[in-house]
Amino acid sequence: MHAKTDSEVTSISASSPARSPPRRPLYFVQSPSRDSHDGEKTVTTSFHSTPVLSPNASPPHSSSSTRFSAPHRKKDNHHHHHSLKPWKQIDVIEEEGLLQGEDRDRTLSRRCYFLIFLLGFLLLFTLFSLILWGASRPMKPKIFIKSIKFDHVQVQAGSDSTGVATDMISMNSTLKFTYRNTGTFFGVHVASTPLELSYSEIVIAAGNMKEFYQHRRSHRLVSVAVMGNKIPLYGSGASLSSTTGMPTVPVPLNLNFVLRSRAYVLGKLVKPKYYKRIQCSITLDPKKLSAPIPLKHSCTYK
């Protein structure tokens, strides 16, 4: 047998009386190529590798067709995305609005938490300060005037700054008292007004106490010099004058001063203050000079 040529096949087909179904044209897929040389190789390979399709079969998709059609699908998706862009913009705006709302809520929540913390801290600190202040109020210092000693007393004639003649008194004395800080958790700073000795409402001697700091639960003995130099007595000095310059009769005197104590319990925020006004009635006996005069029962504390 010999192979039939294309012309013989055509003549046989034309002369054959039997009806055969029409044939569909052959399909082949050509992959895109960068240059014509590669394209010719791809076409030749695809032509020889692609089988003849049957009438009822659909052309298979090769990897080359997938690569060839991918750009088209991307373009279609981009076109679809572009067509739905207004709706998506609305969705994006709504989502951004929700996110911004959440951010605002978080910021407000943080601010609220900070304000609540600050107010709570201030409230607790105020409460703590009030507790300390209330606890420190009963812990008042205790003061006891012990004695006063007159070292020198002299009455002599003289004149005041205007030249008026009058009796004048000079004295030198020392006052002693104890100061006790009863505070269990704070010290105190102690100061005083001038200590004044008066006779018939005339201040004849005065003294200044040096300020000091007293530690908690401690005490000290304080000595203050109370002196006067040539204080005019005017008409009140007639009963005190003598030829020796010393009083011949007991002389009633009054001692007055205010002792001020300040405690720093919590820095300068909690600093309770204690005031004690002290008044003592003293009798100066000329026969007991240079001897301490007890004042335990002669003073009042207000």
PAMI-267878 format. One record per residue (C-alpha): residue number from 1; z, y, x; residue in one letter. Coordinates in steps of 0.001 Angstrom, whole numbers, plus 524288, in hexadecimal, padded with zeros to 5 digits. Layout:
% residues N
<NUM <Z Y X> A>
...
END
This chain:
% residues 302
<1 <80000 80000 80000> M>
<2 <7FDA6 80DD8 80465> H>
<3 <804DF 81A15 80116> A>
<4 <7FF01 82209 7F652> K>
<5 <7FB0C 82FA6 7F908> T>
<6 <7FE67 83B53 7F0E1> D>
<7 <7F0A5 83BE0 7EB3C> S>
<8 <7F15C 82DC4 7E6A2> E>
<9 <7FE54 82FDE 7E049> V>
<10 <7F8EB 83B8B 7D945> T>
<11 <7ECE6 8343C 7D478> S>
<12 <7F4DD 828B5 7CFA7> I>
<13 <7FDDC 831AF 7C86E> S>
<14 <7F2A3 83896 7C1F9> A>
<15 <7EBAC 82C29 7BDF5> S>
<16 <7F7D4 82538 7B8F8> S>
<17 <7F7F7 8257C 7AA21> P>
<18 <80708 823C9 7A93E> A>
<19 <80F15 82FCD 7A677> R>
<20 <81994 832DB 7B044> S>
<21 <823EE 83D5C 7AF27> P>
<22 <820F8 84A07 7B602> P>
<23 <826B7 84B3B 7C33A> R>
<24 <82F41 85692 7C6FC> R>
<25 <82C67 85DD5 7D364> P>
<26 <833D4 85A28 7DF71> L>
<27 <83F5F 862C8 7E367> Y>
<28 <84492 865CE 7F07C> F>
<29 <84F38 86F3B 7F4E6> V>
<30 <84D03 87885 7FFCA> Q>
<31 <858F5 87D4A 80719> S>
<32 <85927 88B7C 80B77> P>
<33 <856D4 88D6D 819D3> S>
<34 <857CF 898CC 82300> R>
<35 <84A5D 8972D 8292A> D>
<36 <83D82 8911A 8253B> S>
<37 <83E7D 8861E 82F33> H>
<38 <84B53 88141 829AF> D>
<39 <845E9 882D5 81C09> G>
<40 <83A68 87A08 81ECE> E>
<41 <84373 86F8B 82423> K>
<42 <84C2C 87092 81851> T>
<43 <840CA 86FC6 80EE1> V>
<44 <83B0F 86400 8159E> T>
<45 <84800 85CFF 815F1> T>
<46 <84B0F 86018 807CC> S>
<47 <83D72 85BA5 8038C> F>
<48 <83EBE 84E96 809EC> H>
<49 <84D0E 84C95 8068A> S>
<50 <84C69 85068 7F839> T>
<51 <8491C 844B0 7EF69> P>
<52 <83FB9 84554 7E43F> V>
<53 <84693 848E2 7D7DB> L>
<54 <84590 8407E 7CC0D> S>
<55 <841B7 846A6 7BF08> P>
<56 <84F80 8457A 7B980> N>
<57 <856ED 8490B 7C5EB> A>
<58 <85B17 8567C 7C9E8> S>
<59 <85900 85B7D 7D79A> P>
<60 <86507 8590D 7E01E> P>
<61 <86C03 8645D 7E6AA> H>
<62 <86C45 86357 7F527> S>
<63 <8756F 86A75 7FE5A> S>
<64 <86A35 8738A 8019E> S>
<65 <868D5 87778 7F36A> S>
<66 <87777 879DF 7F2C7> T>
<67 <876CA 882E6 7FE58> R>
<68 <86AD8 88957 7F8C0> F>
<69 <870FA 88BB2 7EB74> S>
<70 <87E80 89017 7F069> A>
<71 <87A83 89E42 7F2B1> P>
<72 <87511 89EBE 7E50F> H>
<73 <881E0 899E4 7DF48> R>
<74 <88974 8A3E4 7E720> K>
<75 <8808F 8AE78 7E21B> K>
<76 <88286 8A994 7D437> D>
<77 <89145 8A967 7D5CB> N>
<78 <890F4 8B708 7DB7F> H>
<79 <888B3 8BB8C 7D027> H>
<80 <89229 8B527 7C69E> H>
<81 <89DB4 8BB74 7CD7B> H>
<82 <896D4 8C883 7CD1F> H>
<83 <8943B 8C6F3 7BEA9> S>
<84 <8A2C4 8C439 7BBF5> L>
<85 <8A7D9 8CE92 7C53D> K>
<86 <8ACE4 8D849 7BAD4> P>
<87 <8B531 8CDC7 7B459> W>
<88 <8BA54 8C92B 7C153> K>
<89 <8BD6B 8D711 7C510> Q>
<90 <8C5B5 8D825 7B8CA> I>
<91 <8CCB8 8CB92 7BC4A> D>
<92 <8CEFA 8D044 7CA24> V>
<93 <8D417 8DD5A 7C53C> I>
<94 <8DD2C 8D670 7BBD5> E>
<95 <8E218 8CD80 7C69E> E>
<96 <8E3F1 8D90F 7CFC7> E>
<97 <8EB29 8E037 7C50E> G>
<98 <8F40C 8D490 7C303> L>
<99 <8F674 8D387 7D1A6> L>
<100 <8F94A 8E20D 7D2A0> Q>
<101 <90260 8E0E3 7C706> G>
<102 <90970 8D5B1 7CDA6> E>
<103 <90A79 8DDB7 7DA2F> D>
<104 <9101A 8E920 7D283> R>
<105 <919A4 8E021 7CBBC> D>
<106 <91DD4 8DA8B 7D8D6> R>
<107 <91F7C 8E835 7DE7D> T>
<108 <9276D 8EC86 7D2B0> L>
<109 <92F7E 8E027 7D37D> S>
<110 <93268 8E28D 7E1D0> R>
<111 <9363F 8F091 7DEFF> R>
<112 <93ED6 8EC40 7D3C4> C>
<113 <94547 8E1F8 7DC55> Y>
<114 <94783 8EC1E 7E6FB> F>
<115 <94D66 8F5DB 7DD68> L>
<116 <955F3 8EB58 7D76E> I>
<117 <95A6F 8E721 7E4F2> F>
<118 <95D26 8F53B 7E8DE> L>
<119 <9649E 8F831 7DC6C> L>
<120 <96C2B 8EB81 7DD92> G>
<121 <96F8B 8EE62 7EBAD> F>
<122 <97414 8FC27 7E84D> L>
<123 <97C02 8F6F8 7DCF1> L>
<124 <9827B 8EC8D 7E53C> L>
<125 <984EF 8F623 7F046> F>
<126 <98ADD 8FFF3 7E6CF> T>
<127 <99344 8F56A 7E0CE> L>
<128 <9979D 8F0DA 7EE2E> F>
<129 <99ACA 8FED8 7F21F> S>
<130 <9A2B5 900F1 7E5BF> L>
<131 <9AA24 8F465 7E84C> I>
<132 <9AD5D 8F8C6 7F61C> L>
<133 <9B128 9063A 7F152> W>
<134 <9B9DD 90088 7E6C4> G>
<135 <9BFF9 8F6FF 7F050> A>
<136 <9C2DC 901B5 7FA2D> S>
<137 <9C922 90B4C 7F0B5> R>
<138 <9D666 90485 7EFE9> P>
<139 <9D722 9037F 7FEBE> M>
<140 <9DC98 9110E 80091> K>
<141 <9E2DA 914B4 80D78> P>
<142 <9F190 9156D 80E3C> K>
<143 <9F810 92126 814AA> I>
<144 <A0668 9229D 81835> F>
<145 <A0BF6 92F3D 81DAD> I>
<146 <A1651 92B04 82751> K>
<147 <A1C7D 93703 82D50> S>
<148 <A1B24 944B9 83277> I>
<149 <A217E 94A1B 83EAB> K>
<150 <A239F 95884 84189> F>
<151 <A2343 95AF5 85010> D>
<152 <A2424 969A1 84FC7> H>
<153 <A2781 973D4 8457D> V>
<154 <A294D 98253 84819> Q>
<155 <A2A81 98E47 83F64> V>
<156 <A28EA 99BB9 84558> Q>
<157 <A25A8 9A97D 8419B> A>
<158 <A17AE 9AE1E 842DA> G>
<159 <A0C54 9B44B 83BBA> S>
<160 <A003E 9AF0A 8350E> D>
<161 <9F21A 9B27F 83832> S>
<162 <9F314 9BF2F 83081> T>
<163 <9FF53 9C398 837AE> G>
<164 <A08FD 9C0D4 82CDF> V>
<165 <A1646 9BCCF 83260> A>
<166 <A1B02 9AF8F 82DDD> T>
<167 <A21CE 9A348 8322F> D>
<168 <A18BB 99945 8382A> M>
<169 <A1A88 98AA3 839BC> I>
<170 <A150B 98134 843B5> S>
<171 <A16B0 9726F 8435B> M>
<172 <A11B8 965F9 84955> N>
<173 <A1304 95905 841F9> S>
<174 <A0D1F 94B6D 8418E> T>
<175 <A0A39 943A3 83537> L>
<176 <A08DD 934D7 83592> K>
<177 <A0369 92BDA 82B28> F>
<178 <9FD6B 91E57 82A40> T>
<179 <9EFE7 91BB9 824D2> Y>
<180 <9EC4A 90E17 8200F> R>
<181 <9DEA5 909D4 81C18> N>
<182 <9DFD6 8FF2F 811CF> T>
<183 <9D134 8FCB2 81102> G>
<184 <9CDC2 8EE80 813B4> T>
<185 <9BF6F 8F08F 816D4> F>
<186 <9BD95 8FED8 81AA7> F>
<187 <9C2F4 90933 823C3> G>
<188 <9C5CF 91748 82045> V>
<189 <9C3B7 924A6 8264F> H>
<190 <9CFC3 92D20 824C7> V>
<191 <9D08A 93BE9 824C6> A>
<192 <9DA4F 945BB 81FE0> S>
<193 <9DBD0 953AC 81B6B> T>
<194 <9E4A4 95C3A 823D7> P>
<195 <9F2E5 95827 82338> L>
<196 <9FA6C 96429 81EBB> E>
<197 <A08E6 9671A 81F8B> L>
<198 <A0CDB 97216 81675> S>
<199 <A192E 979E4 8147B> Y>
<200 <A1AA9 981AC 80807> S>
<201 <A0C13 98014 8056B> E>
<202 <A08BD 98518 812F5> I>
<203 <A01D2 97BB8 81C06> V>
<204 <A09A6 97C53 8289D> I>
<205 <A0346 970D4 82FE3> A>
<206 <9F6F4 96895 82EF1> A>
<207 <9F0AF 95D36 835D2> G>
<208 <9E391 9562A 83607> N>
<209 <9E2A5 94779 83681> M>
<210 <9D80C 94189 83EE5> K>
<211 <9CEB2 93922 8372E> E>
<212 <9CEEA 92A8A 839E0> F>
<213 <9C923 91DA2 83578> Y>
<214 <9D1E7 912EF 8307F> Q>
<215 <9CD3D 904CB 830BF> H>
<216 <9CF33 8FBA5 8255E> R>
<217 <9DCBC 8F618 82366> R>
<218 <9E2CC 8FE70 82DF8> S>
<219 <9EC27 909CD 82F32> H>
<220 <9F026 9144D 838E9> R>
<221 <9FA9A 91E64 83B7B> L>
<222 <9F53D 92C43 83AC2> V>
<223 <9FBCD 937FA 8412C> S>
<224 <9F7E5 945F3 83DF6> V>
<225 <9FD04 9524B 84452> A>
<226 <A0089 95CB3 83A65> V>
<227 <A02AA 96A08 840CF> M>
<228 <A03B1 9785A 83DB5> G>
<229 <A0443 9842D 846A9> N>
<230 <A0A37 99134 8426A> K>
<231 <A079C 98FC0 833ED> I>
<232 <A0C43 99BE7 82C51> P>
<233 <A171C 998E8 8228F> L>
<234 <A1847 9A67E 81CB7> Y>
<235 <A23DE 9A6CF 81369> G>
<236 <A25D1 9981E 8136E> S>
<237 <A2A9A 997BE 8217D> G>
<238 <A3747 99F3C 81F51> A>
<239 <A3F0A 992C5 81D03> S>
<240 <A3968 98C3A 8291F> L>
<241 <A3BCA 996E0 8332B> S>
<242 <A4712 9961A 83CA2> S>
<243 <A4B3B 99B82 8499A> T>
<244 <A47AE 98EDB 85076> T>
<245 <A3A39 98DF7 84A4C> G>
<246 <A3D9C 98101 843DE> M>
<247 <A3FB7 97F38 83554> P>
<248 <A4DF2 97D95 83219> T>
<249 <A4C0E 97719 824C9> V>
<250 <A4366 96BAB 82050> P>
<251 <A3592 97003 81D64> V>
<252 <A2E07 96982 8121B> P>
<253 <A1FD8 966D3 8157C> L>
<254 <A146B 9609B 80E83> N>
<255 <A09D3 95846 814A8> L>
<256 <9FC86 95711 80DFC> N>
<257 <9EFB8 9509E 811D0> F>
<258 <9E50C 947D6 80C74> V>
<259 <9E0ED 93B84 81379> L>
<260 <9D2CE 93777 8112C> R>
<261 <9CDC2 929D6 813BC> S>
<262 <9BFA5 92576 8128E> R>
<263 <9BB2B 9175F 81359> A>
<264 <9AD37 91307 81669> Y>
<265 <9ACA9 90619 80F2D> V>
<266 <99DCE 90504 80EBE> L>
<267 <99905 90F56 81809> G>
<268 <99805 91C82 81167> K>
<269 <99471 91681 80448> L>
<270 <9A207 911A1 800E4> V>
<271 <9AC62 91A96 806A2> K>
<272 <9B8A9 91BB8 7FE6D> P>
<273 <9C179 9273A 80126> K>
<274 <9D030 927CA 80087> Y>
<275 <9D80B 93459 7FF95> Y>
<276 <9E6AA 93533 8015A> K>
<277 <9EDF9 941F1 7FF58> R>
<278 <9FAF2 941C7 80663> I>
<279 <A062B 94B16 803D8> Q>
<280 <A1316 94A52 80AFA> C>
<281 <A1FA6 95218 80981> S>
<282 <A25D8 95445 816C4> I>
<283 <A32C6 95A5E 81A60> T>
<284 <A334E 96055 827D2> L>
<285 <A410A 95EE6 82D17> D>
<286 <A433A 967A2 8392E> P>
<287 <A4D86 95E29 83DED> K>
<288 <A43E5 952D0 83E57> K>
<289 <A38E0 95879 84641> L>
<290 <A312B 94F03 84EA9> S>
<291 <A3593 943CE 845D3> A>
<292 <A2C1A 93CFA 83C80> P>
<293 <A2EB7 94003 82E32> I>
<294 <A2BAE 93430 825B1> P>
<295 <A2276 9371B 81A6F> L>
<296 <A217A 929C5 81436> K>
<297 <A272F 92E55 80747> H>
<298 <A2329 93C8F 8081B> S>
<299 <A1480 93B86 805CF> C>
<300 <A0BD6 93979 7FA04> T>
<301 <9FE32 93392 7FA6F> Y>
<302 <9F41B 93738 7F038> K>
END
